[in-house]
């Protein structure tokens, strides 16, 4: 009777499309359809989470031993290492979920140094009461995202905090990758005359999350652009091994990335507003809310600084990847106004693109 | 986007600017009243393509900038109370009060929430009957109808844990105050299109007549603004002074009668202090007698607030158009968007913030051309 009641609660809490009954968990996991403190205690409940949720989702040979750490072979040469934490609300949004962000975010951070991402870790901080069905969906989505990106999640950890001390589910991922010989990509490498490229439409992720979080409805649903960029980077490096800078314009949007590149390389950047690829629904949503799409987050886009002579080849390589279809050249690196990003406006005037002080605030009118 | 992209055509904008250049023979100072227009002028660089003889003066039409310090301090006092959920539009959160801003109150545990519509705040009140929900109702005639509607809905539905901290301001008294201020240099006004969309423009002919100034009702896109400026310059050059509607796709002479009916019911005209300018008679709205129960100022007894404005800040002169932001001694030194001394440095519509971003480039251009 108790179990049935709990199940009903779990089914109500479960995201649409999740069939709680399809969970192949033996008792006692199904007796606890919500996370309790014991799931982070390192005992039997913890083991059952690993055995029935994480191992099937992340399935790979490195997880077989379940040791305190995972051992893997390394190649000679240079490696890249990165970490990021994911605290997005809502956990599921059009075009993706916290799971996609947690895998793609770290894969993309590694890719931005030209590295081929190999292995990820996954740390979960769960709030007491979080539905196990949702955790399973997140783990499954992470497994699928890792498979799609060609990486393996080879170590992990789960902690549970008391109800009210967390926001459902936080995830941290760290990752390692191998940098191919001869590749030297970093934010100080932009040089006057280089071309500035972006891989597709700007602001999709930030507006997708905001539309769900704030209950805003637009004519067409805005979907997050969350995607792994390692395949695109590999294709670009094949077209030109002399790529100078790569950045993924996540928080702070394109404006923050360009300002960071300009400051790190001590160069100026001039972009042409008319050339910016922006989805018309995102543009409309930004107009309504008084937001600048250049400051809105992306989760599957990159900015590339490349010698002008190679720009056409790299652009063509980007367009070969499905989520690079709208890639465009948007500007040029200049020696004037170092550390400053200038946009040529639609009427041929100029404005300075600055980094917001904190979060972008919707305007009153 | 229909009604937007066609008003952003770069080539047409340059042709309009060139036409203005052919018409103008004397220097003119034109004030755009609305902060949204200031934002668009700076964002698109419209002042950069205008003939040098035309000077755009950024007016007091940024609601964030003119909300008096006393009202901000009252908001901070109310937002600090444990029983209160304080709801505000986003860009009010960083406006400095005497000591704090709403972000800092939120950081210390105050329940401060950004809403996109005042009706969202009413909804929050409905869902939290054990809490007091206060909405910071500021702005010009543009935002007032939705704010009035929120109070009306709360009253009609008996949501008594909702109240509004009201500091609405009105455009025509501000125009009057600017025209009669000592040192006034304004020759003509671009009236705020969205304000007139609500109110119509029946109040404007007498202002034109009394002060011998052209007033052209103008929109917000580059071609709207340039067309407004073109019509203004024609009047100035011909020695004329009348009201013209250059935003006919949105504004009618009578305005939005349904909105006006709600405003008349919920609000009444009152004297209002404007930050940096001072009290302007009959220049604002407060809740009318029938709606006093929803007045947060009365509900929370925050009348004994003493304020402390920065001694360095000269935002008042900027708002009246008698001082350019970069002429202020504190500009870019003690006062930056990160550490604003006055509200004009906070809002993206504020003249000082706009100058801080754009002005850096202008100074750079000037210094490089001097080399």
Interface residues (C-beta under 8 A of the other chain):
Chain A: X214 X216 X274 X280 X283 X284 X287 X289 X290 X336 X337 X340 X342 X345 X346 X347 X348 X349 X350 X351 X352 X354 X357 X358 X361 X362 X363 X364 X365
Chain B: X1 X4 X8 X9 X10 X13 X14 X17 X35 X36 X39 X42 X43 X44 X45 X46 X48 X49 X63 X64 X89 X90 X91 X92 X93 X94 X103 X114 X116 X138 X139 X140 X142 X143 X194 X222 X337 X338 X347 X348 X349 X357 X358 X360 X361 X364 X368
